[in-house]
Amino acid sequence: MREVAILGIGQTPVDEHWEKSLRHLAGEAVIAALADAHTGAERLDALYVGNMLSGPLNRQENLGSLIADWVGARGAEAAKIEAACGSGAAAFRAGLMAVASGAMETVAVVGVEKMTETGGPSTTASLATAADADWEAAQGLSFVAINALVMQRYLHEYRWSHNDFAPFSINAHANAVHNPNARLREAITAKDYTRARMVADPINLLDASPIGDGAAAVILCPADRARGNGRPAITVAASASATDSIAVHDRDDPLWLAAAHKSAKACYAQAGVGPNDIDVFELHDAFSIMAALSLEACGFAERGQGVRLGLEGEIGPKGKLPIATMGGLKARGHPVGATGVYQLVEVAQQLRGEAASTQVEGGRIGMAQNIGGSGATIITHILRRQ
């Protein structure tokens, strides 16, 4: 298998883009990534699209052909990849394997989602299709309700208070202030967190990430093409995907993200690194409880101790393990099918030294982890600065 590099990156702001369709959003990100890669669409052998909800929310499928044609890559192989909220990373993994195998030379991966033009009940119901239709969604459980139940259990088992989760949200918002592509660019305080409106006890408004419209893209190529162009080469050191039951109640332990543990462990082995070698971690903080569980499953904290990293001030850009450095899902926003690609773009920005006020100094190894559903599909990648 060939070594693969990220040659170009591009993204749109996460917002309510009423004036832009799926093709416009995706096209902007792909064209920006092509410009960053100093290559043209005619060089693309394939384009893979990460998306979850284009059918129910936008009445549009066949996104591969739609977007390839729009960006000037008509004739290239193209397909939509769906893995619920993990669709972006799943599309990236498809593109990675295409280049690594030698089947393709230049591949574009774009994650795109447009979620704000439909009513709240419709969007919530569509998101719930990533849960178990028979045993979760049919019982009236939304994703915020599922995560609230998990968080209740966590607080009961490990004797933390709800306010102990505040540092995750405070950090994300503090970092988003400096990210022009973030949706919520406002700093918050511990008092704001405490006073936030309850959504599903114990999850309040500041525990949950906002939906949005947005797209992010990368251009992948063999690593030797990315070297010697005047900036650091960002290579893909590891990629792994794993699954668990869709329904939380079917798992051996509802407080353990087995698929996160398995995919992270595989990535550490592929890259020849361990948790202590990771300089920046873009985790899937759709809800603050998922941030804690991810830190534990990936080996950054002991079981039941994920919140401690935040309480001890270790998750900021200058901390032991910087997370959500561009705002994370919590403040950058969570356009679900695009999120996994946003994470990878943001890790690449960090490793290139392009993260401005939230730059992690000396960062050479970054990890991104994208979660589909409430932990059913989890895809982990490790990037390395050469």
N, C-alpha and C positions, 0 to 999 in steps of 0.2 A: 504493500500500500504506500502511495506517495504522501509526503508531507504536504499539508494544505495551509494556505495563508489567507487572511482577510485582506484583500487588495484595496477595497473601498467601502465606505460607510455613508449612509444617508438617513435622514429622519424628518418627519414633519412634527410640528407642535401637537401635543395631545389637547384637544379642545372640542367644542361643538362646531363642526365644520358643515354648516347648513348648505353652503354654496358648492360643496365638493362631493362628488360621487366616489364610490370605491375605486374606480379606475383612476380618478384624478389624484386621490390620496396616495395610492400605491405608486402611481406614475411619478409623482414628485419625489418620493423616497428613492425609487430605483434610479431616476435620472441624477439625483444628487449623489448617489453611491457610484454611478458610472463616472461622473465628473471627478469625484474624489479619487477614483481608480485610474483616471486618465485613459479611459478606454471607451469605445462606443458600443451601442446596443447590437450592432452587427457582429460583434465578437462573441455574443452570448450563445452558448450551446444549449442552455436550459435555463428555465426560470421556475422556481418553486415558491408557491404562495402559502403562507400560514394564515388560516382563517377558520373561525368556528361558526359564525352566525350569518353569513351572507344570504343563505337561503331564506330562513324565517324572517330576518329583519330587513333585508334589502331586495328580496325577490330576485336574486342574481346568483347563479352558480356558474360553473365552467370558468372560474376566475383565471386559470392559467392562460388560456387562449385570449381572454379579454385583456389582461394586463400585458402579456407579451406583445400583442398587436399594438396596444396603446403606446408602449415605450419604443416601438420600432424594431422589435425582435420577432416579427412574424416569421414563422417557419421553425423557430426553436422549439425543442421539447418544453412542455409546460404543464403543470398540474397543481391542483390545490391539495394541501396536506392538512388533515384535521385530527387533532388530539385534544379537543376541548380547549381549556386555557393554556395548554402546552403546545398548541399548534405551531407557534412561531419557532420554538426550538426543534420541533419535529421536522419542520420544513428545512431548517438549517442543517439538521443531521442528514436529511436526504441529499441536499446539495453537497455536503461534505463527502459523503460516500461516493457520489458520482464523480467528483474530482479525484478523490484518493484512489479510487479503483482504476483510474486511467480512462474511464469511459467519456469523460468531459474535461475540457480545458478551462473554460470560463463559465461560471454559473452565477446567476443572481438569485438571491433569496429575499423575499419581501414578506413581512407580516403586516396585515392590514385588517382593520375592523371599523365599522361605522355603526354606532350603538345609540346615538342620541336623538334620532328622528322618530323613534317609536315610543309609545307610552311606557311608563314604568312597569305596569303589570305585564305587558307583552315582552319587554326585555328581560324581566325577572323570570318569567316562565320559560323563555328561550334558554337562558343560562342554566336553568334547572335540568335541561336535557342532558347535561354532563353528569348528573347524579343518577342513581339507580331509579329508573322510571317506575318500577313496581313497588319498591320498598322504601323509597325516600320521597321522590317527587309526588307520587300518588297519595302520599300521606300528608301532603301540604308543606313539606320541608323545602325552603329555599336554601341557597348556599349560606346566607348569613345565619339562618337558623341552625344549619348543620355545624357551622364553625362555632356558634354560640354554645351548643351542647358540648363540643370538644373542649372549649375554653372553660366551661363550668366544671367539667371533670378534672381538667388540669389544676384549677384553683383548689379543688377539693383534695386531690391526691398529693399535691406538693406544697400546699399551705401558703401560697403567695396571695397577695391582694390584687385586685384589678388594677389599682394605680401603679403597681410594679411594672406594668407593660407600657407605661407612658413614654419611656425613653425611645422606644421604637418609632413612635409617631413623631415625637419632637425632633429626632435626628433626621427623619425623612423630610419633614417640612423645612428644617434648617438648610438642608442641602438643595432642596428644590428651588429655594430663593435664587440660587445662582444658575439655574438651568433654564434657558429661554424656551425650551421645549416642554417644560413641565406644566401641568394643568393648574395645580394649586401652589402658587409661588408665594405663600404666606407663612411666616414663622408662627409657631404656636408655643404655648407655655404649659407647664404642668397644671395650672389652674384651668386653662382652656380644656385640657383633656378631662379633668375631673368633672367639669360642668357640661360636657358635651351631651347632646340628646341621646337617650338610650334607643337602640334599634332593635336588638334582640338580646336580652340580658344574658351575659354581662357585656356584650359587644355594643359599644356606643359609636357615634358617628365618626370619631377620630380613631377608632380601631379598624375601620373599613376603608378600602381603596375606592376611588371614584371610577366609574366607567368613563368612556370618552371615544372620540373618533381620532384615528391616527394611523401612521404607517412608518415602518423602519425597514431598512434594507442593507444588505451586505453583498459584495462581490467576492467570490471565492476563486482561487486559482492555485496552481502548483506553487509551492513555497519559493522555488528558485526564481520565479518571475517577480516576486515581491521584494527581493533583496537588491540593494544597490540603487534604490530610487530616491535616496536622500532623506528617508525617514525610517523609523524602526519597522522591521517586518514583524507582524503579529501572526503567529502560527497557531494552529489548533493542536494543542498538546494531547487532548483526550476528549472523548465523546462516549456517553453511555446513556441508555434508556432502560427503565424498569417499570413494572406495573405492580399494583396491589388490587384488592377488591374495590369495585366502585363504591359500594355501600360501606360506610364507616363501621356499622355494627357487625359486618362480616369479618373484620380484621382480628388478628390474634391479639392486638393491643391498639385501641383507638388513639392512644397517645404516642404512638411510634410510627413515623413515616418510613416504613420498610423500603419503599421504592426509592426514597431519597438516600437512605443508607446504602442500598445496593448500587445505585448508579454512581454515587460519590465514591464509594470504595473502588469500583471498577475504574473510574477516572484517575484516582490517585495512583493505582497500579500502572495504568497506561502511561501517565506522565512522569512516573518515578518520583512523586512528591507525597507529602502528607498534609494534614490540616495546618500545621505550623508554617508551611511554606506558602500558603495562600496570602497574597498581599491585599486583595480586594475581593469581596463576595457580593454579587448582585443576587439576592435571594428573592423568593416569591412571596412578598409580604402583602398578599391580597387581604389578609386579616392579621392583626398583630400576633394572634396565637400561632399562625403558620410560621412567622419569623422565629419564634422560640423553638418550635418543633423542628424546623429546618436546621437550626444551629446545632441542636442535639443530635439529629440523625446523621449530620455530616461530620461529626467528631469535633466540633468547636466548643462543645460544652457537655457536661455530664447530663444524664437523664434528669429532668426536672429542674435543671439549672440554666436553661437558655436565657431567661430574663436577667440573670446576673450580669451578663456582658453589658447590657444596656445600663443597668443600675451602677455599674462600676466605670462607666464612661469609656468603654472600649470599642464602641461601634461607630464613632465619628471618623472623619477623614484622617485624623491624627492618632486614632486609637489602635489597639492591637489587631482588630479585625474590622476594617471599614466596610459597612454595608449601606445599601440604598444611597450611594454617593451622588446620584443625580436626582434623588427624590424617591426612588423605588416605586412600586405600584401605588403605595399610599399617597404620594404627592405628585409624582410625574403623571400618574393616571394609569388605568388598566384597560386599554382597548384589547380585549382578551386574546384574540388571535395574533395580535402584533406584539404583545408583551415580551415574549421570548426573544424576539429579534432586537427590540429596544435594549434588553439586558445585555446582549452580546455587543451591540454598538457602544453601549456605555462602558463596558469592560475594555473594549478596544480604545476608546477615548482615553481612559485612565492609563493604559499601557503605552500609548503614544505620547502621553504627557499633555493632553489637550483638554483636561478637565477643569482648567481655570481655578476658581476659588476653592473647589473641593478636591483638588488634585492630591492623590496619595503619593507622597514623595518616595521615589525609588521603586515604585511598583513594577515588578517584572512578571508576576504570575497572577492571573485573575480567574475567578470561577463564576459561572452563571448557572442558576438552577431554575427551571421553569416547571410549574406544576399544573397538570390537567385534572380538573375536578377537585375533590378534597384530598388528593394524594393518590389517585388511581393510576395516573401516568406521570412519571417524573423523569425529566431529561436534564442531564448535567453536562456541562462543557468546561474545559480548562483551556485558557489561552495563555500564550507565553510571548513575551517580547524578546526578540532575538538580538 
